[in-house]
Amino acid sequence: MTMQAALLVANFVSPERMPTSPQTNLWIIPLLVAIAVIYKVTKLPEITPRKFLKETVGLFLTMFVFIVVSALVLHIIAYLISM
């Protein structure tokens, strides 16, 4: 194995350091926007600006609300278990 290949493999076995602060949760927003845009581009039979924007915003909000509600439910369950 060459040195370059060994370094490439080494990058995949060491974990990426992520800070654990409330601000890191905001990275979910661009991820959800990207998912909504790509999904709607591939699924809409005819893309018009108005319909595309409406459908994309609707999907983004649906996913965002689901994630927030899921986080709240898990937080409540963790609080009840720790009592």
C-alpha positions in Angstrom: 0.0 0.0 0.0 1.4 3.4 -1.0 1.7 6.2 1.5 -1.0 8.2 -0.2 -3.4 5.3 0.0 -2.6 4.7 3.6 -3.3 8.4 4.4 -6.6 8.1 2.6 -7.6 5.0 4.5 -6.5 6.7 7.8 -9.0 9.5 7.2 -11.9 7.1 7.3 -11.0 5.4 10.5 -10.6 8.5 12.7 -13.8 10.1 13.8 -14.6 13.7 12.8 -14.7 16.1 15.7 -18.0 17.9 16.0 -18.6 20.5 18.7 -21.7 19.8 20.9 -23.3 23.2 21.2 -26.9 24.3 20.4 -25.7 26.2 17.4 -24.5 23.0 15.6 -28.2 22.0 15.4 -28.7 24.8 12.9 -26.7 22.8 10.3 -29.9 20.8 9.8 -31.5 23.7 7.9 -29.2 23.8 4.8 -29.4 20.0 4.7 -33.2 20.0 4.7 -33.2 22.7 2.0 -30.9 20.6 -0.2 -33.0 17.5 0.4 -36.3 19.3 -0.4 -34.9 20.9 -3.6 -33.3 17.8 -5.0 -36.4 15.6 -4.2 -38.8 18.0 -5.8 -36.6 18.5 -8.9 -36.6 14.8 -9.4 -40.3 14.2 -8.6 -42.3 17.0 -10.2 -43.5 16.1 -13.7 -43.5 19.8 -14.8 -41.4 22.4 -13.1 -42.8 25.9 -12.9 -41.3 28.5 -10.5 -44.4 29.0 -8.5 -45.3 25.3 -8.1 -41.7 24.3 -7.5 -41.3 26.9 -4.7 -44.6 26.0 -3.1 -43.9 22.3 -3.1 -40.3 22.7 -1.9 -41.2 25.0 1.0 -44.0 22.6 2.0 -41.7 19.7 2.0 -39.0 21.6 3.9 -41.5 22.7 6.6 -42.9 19.2 6.9 -39.5 17.7 7.5 -38.5 20.6 9.8 -41.6 20.3 12.0 -41.2 16.5 12.1 -37.6 16.8 13.3 -38.5 19.4 16.0 -41.4 17.4 17.3 -39.3 14.2 17.3 -36.5 16.1 19.3 -39.1 17.4 21.8 -40.6 13.9 22.3 -37.2 12.4 22.8 -36.2 15.2 25.2 -39.3 14.6 27.3 -38.7 10.8 27.3 -35.1 11.4 28.4 -36.3 13.8 31.1 -38.9 11.3 32.4 -36.4 8.5 32.5 -33.8 10.5 34.4 -36.3 11.5 37.1 
